[in-house]
Amino acid sequence: MSIEHWWPRLKPSTQKWLIENNGDTVPQEVVTEITQAGGPATSDAWWTGQNEPPGFYFPDEAVDWIEAVANGEAPANGEEPDRP
C-alpha cells in the first residue's frame, strides 16, 4: 500500500513526528504503527537505505512526499495531503 493510503491512518502525533524528523531513522514504535496502518513490512527493502546506518529509513520518494505534506502542497502523485 502506498504512503498516501496509510498516512491518514496514522495518529496525528505520529504524522507530526514524521514531518518534524523527516529523513531520520524511524523508531521501532513508529514502524510498528505504520505497518499496522498498512504500510510496508519491516522486512521490505523499501525501508532501508543501502549506505545508511542500521535502522529503518524512508526512501527518497517518501521523504519528498512527507515534505510536500509538511509544506501544505499536494504530493507528486496528485493526492491532497492530510495535514496533522
C-alpha positions in Angstrom: 0.0 0.0 0.0 1.4 3.4 -0.9 2.1 6.1 1.6 -0.9 8.3 0.6 -3.2 5.4 1.6 -1.7 4.6 5.0 -0.7 8.1 6.1 -4.2 9.1 7.1 -4.4 6.0 9.3 -1.5 7.2 11.5 -2.1 9.1 14.7 -1.7 12.8 14.3 1.2 12.8 16.8 2.9 10.2 14.6 2.4 12.2 11.4 3.8 15.3 13.3 6.8 13.3 14.4 7.4 12.1 10.8 7.2 15.6 9.5 9.5 17.1 12.1 12.0 14.2 11.7 11.7 13.7 8.0 14.6 11.7 6.7 15.8 10.5 10.1 15.8 6.9 11.4 12.3 5.8 12.1 11.9 4.4 15.6 10.5 0.9 16.0 7.3 2.1 17.6 6.6 4.3 14.6 7.5 1.5 12.2 5.0 -0.8 14.0 2.3 1.8 13.7 3.0 2.3 10.0 2.9 -1.5 9.5 -0.4 -1.8 11.3 -1.8 1.1 9.2 -1.0 -0.8 6.0 2.5 0.4 5.3 5.4 -1.7 4.2 6.6 -4.6 6.5 9.9 -4.1 8.3 11.4 -6.8 6.1 10.5 -4.8 2.9 13.7 -3.5 1.3 11.7 -0.2 0.7 12.6 0.8 4.3 16.3 0.6 4.2 19.0 2.7 2.5 22.0 0.9 1.1 24.6 3.3 2.5 22.7 4.2 5.7 23.5 3.2 9.3 21.3 0.4 10.7 17.7 1.2 11.2 14.6 2.0 9.2 14.5 4.8 6.7 12.0 6.1 4.2 13.1 6.1 0.6 13.7 9.5 -1.1 10.2 9.4 -2.7 8.6 9.1 0.7 10.8 11.8 2.2 9.7 14.1 -0.6 6.0 13.1 -0.1 6.2 14.0 3.6 8.0 17.3 2.8 5.2 18.2 0.4 2.6 17.4 3.1 4.6 19.5 5.7 4.5 22.4 3.2 0.8 22.1 2.6 1.5 21.1 -1.1 -0.2 18.3 -3.0 2.3 15.4 -3.2 3.6 14.4 -6.7 1.0 11.7 -7.1 -1.7 14.3 -7.1 -3.3 13.2 -3.8 -4.3 16.0 -1.4 -2.2 15.8 1.7 -3.8 15.2 5.1 -2.3 17.8 7.5 -1.7 16.6 11.0 
